[in-house]
């Protein structure tokens, strides 16, 4: 599994710790850091980051995104507005574990501005450990796994039926929002090099020429 770590500019000081913890907890997986970096030009809001998360996941450049914001709620809502993204909110290790096992999503949003004293960073570490402690989508509790997985598959099918395609959404988004997303060159370069969706890669190349 390829995992992308990405935060808004307002949380950029937490990027190194989050990236290192994700690498430690997701052993056996590839983990890539997309900032935002301290020395990066421009600023990116949680809305901008949700679009970038959607591009990374829908292009299949990554399989999972680790992100967050001050409360974790805004980023979760923004990411869930992106077709093809199923983002959980994980303030505790138990929430992270249950999301991975029951909901089997492809993104997690962490509350990064709440009580982040030493104990808060310890909770963040344990939350990531719980999230990646077992392969996703096994169901929980184990004696009800078949029922849980059936419900998860049904939820995913309902979400897919109720949403437009990701490419359709991109064509409807504000031009400035698209310009901002395409300006995150490390993400765009990674998608073009590693993405498995030729339509999204083609869309990026066309829009880069237009902007």
URCOR-V254135 format. One record per backbone hydrogen bond with DSSP energy under -0.5 kcal/mol. CO is the residue of the C=O (numbers start at 0). NH is the residue of the N-H. If there is no record, write none. Layout:
co:CO nh:NH
co:CO nh:NH
This chain:
co:0 nh:2
co:0 nh:29
co:1 nh:62
co:1 nh:63
co:2 nh:31
co:3 nh:5
co:3 nh:65
co:4 nh:33
co:7 nh:10
co:8 nh:11
co:10 nh:13
co:11 nh:14
co:13 nh:17
co:14 nh:18
co:15 nh:19
co:16 nh:20
co:17 nh:21
co:18 nh:22
co:19 nh:23
co:20 nh:24
co:21 nh:25
co:23 nh:26
co:25 nh:28
co:29 nh:2
co:31 nh:4
co:31 nh:33
co:34 nh:6
co:36 nh:39
co:43 nh:8
co:44 nh:48
co:45 nh:49
co:46 nh:50
co:47 nh:51
co:48 nh:52
co:49 nh:53
co:50 nh:54
co:51 nh:55
co:52 nh:56
co:53 nh:57
co:54 nh:58
co:55 nh:60
co:55 nh:61
co:56 nh:59
co:58 nh:195
co:58 nh:196
co:63 nh:3
co:64 nh:66
co:64 nh:107
co:65 nh:5
co:66 nh:109
co:67 nh:7
co:68 nh:111
co:68 nh:112
co:69 nh:112
co:71 nh:75
co:72 nh:76
co:73 nh:77
co:74 nh:78
co:75 nh:79
co:76 nh:80
co:77 nh:80
co:78 nh:81
co:80 nh:82
co:81 nh:84
co:84 nh:86
co:85 nh:105
co:85 nh:106
co:87 nh:108
co:91 nh:95
co:92 nh:96
co:93 nh:97
co:94 nh:98
co:95 nh:99
co:96 nh:100
co:97 nh:101
co:97 nh:102
co:98 nh:102
co:98 nh:103
co:99 nh:136
co:100 nh:138
co:105 nh:64
co:106 nh:87
co:107 nh:66
co:108 nh:89
co:109 nh:68
co:109 nh:111
co:112 nh:114
co:114 nh:116
co:116 nh:120
co:117 nh:121
co:118 nh:122
co:119 nh:123
co:120 nh:124
co:121 nh:125
co:122 nh:126
co:123 nh:127
co:124 nh:128
co:125 nh:129
co:126 nh:130
co:127 nh:131
co:129 nh:132
co:140 nh:143
co:141 nh:144
co:143 nh:147
co:144 nh:148
co:145 nh:149
co:146 nh:150
co:147 nh:151
co:148 nh:152
co:149 nh:153
co:150 nh:154
co:151 nh:155
co:152 nh:156
co:153 nh:157
co:154 nh:158
co:155 nh:159
co:156 nh:160
co:157 nh:161
co:158 nh:162
co:159 nh:162
co:164 nh:168
co:165 nh:169
co:166 nh:170
co:167 nh:171
co:168 nh:171
co:168 nh:172
co:169 nh:172
co:173 nh:177
co:174 nh:178
co:175 nh:179
co:176 nh:180
co:177 nh:181
co:178 nh:182
co:180 nh:183
co:182 nh:184
co:183 nh:186
co:183 nh:187
co:184 nh:188
co:185 nh:189
co:186 nh:190
co:187 nh:191
co:188 nh:192
co:189 nh:193
co:190 nh:194
co:195 nh:197
co:196 nh:200
co:197 nh:201
co:198 nh:202
co:199 nh:203
co:200 nh:204
co:201 nh:205
co:202 nh:206
co:203 nh:207
co:204 nh:208
co:205 nh:209
co:206 nh:210
